[in-house]
């Protein structure tokens, strides 16, 4: 059976939460897609943007931003946790890319340390 694609799963800790906003995350997607040669499509958000302060998330494992950057060959998903200074990223594509390059770029962008990294070949 042929390889269908690859998925890079990253957990980063000790990140700079000043990068956990829509503007910086969108720039991250733009720059990452250029770097790994992926064509961007729709970008979707899930966060407290526009939510009344009384209704915003306050628990450390919930307060943050989730974004899905669809790409022509699948998607890139990011979850930031502001209070924990953590970022979780999944990059999946049926088109080949260099997971080491994507991992190093992501750690540098969010000024964090990769504490867990897995590359899965999709069959």
JOMOMO-V442546 format. One record per pair of residues at least 24 apart in sequence whose ideal C-beta (glycine too) atoms are under 8 Angstrom apart, sorted by the first residue. I is the first residue (numbers start at 1). J is the second residue. Records with the same first field share a line. If there is no record, write none. Layout:
I = J, J
This chain:
1 = 123
2 = 123
3 = 121, 122, 123
4 = 94, 122, 123
5 = 73, 74, 92, 93, 94, 95, 96, 121, 122
6 = 92, 93, 96, 97, 99, 119, 120, 121, 122
7 = 90, 91, 92, 93, 119, 120, 122
8 = 89, 90, 91, 92, 97, 99, 102, 103, 117, 118, 119
9 = 89, 90, 116, 117, 118, 119, 120
10 = 87, 88, 89, 90, 91, 103, 106, 107, 114, 116, 117
11 = 86, 87, 88, 114, 115, 116, 117
12 = 86, 87, 88, 89, 106, 107, 110, 112, 113, 114, 115
13 = 84, 85, 86, 112, 113, 115
14 = 85, 112, 113
15 = 80, 85, 86, 87, 110, 111, 112
16 = 85, 110, 111, 112
17 = 80, 82, 85
19 = 109, 110, 111
20 = 64, 65, 80, 82, 87
21 = 65
22 = 47, 49, 65, 67
25 = 65, 67, 78, 80
26 = 67
28 = 78, 106, 109, 110
29 = 67, 69, 76
31 = 105, 109
32 = 76, 91, 102, 105, 106, 109
33 = 69, 71, 76
35 = 101, 102, 105
36 = 91, 97, 98, 101, 102
37 = 95, 97
38 = 71, 72, 73, 76, 93, 95, 97
39 = 71, 72, 73
40 = 69, 70, 71
41 = 69, 70, 71, 72
42 = 70
43 = 67, 68, 69, 70
44 = 68, 70
60 = 84
85 = 112
86 = 112
87 = 112
92 = 122
94 = 122
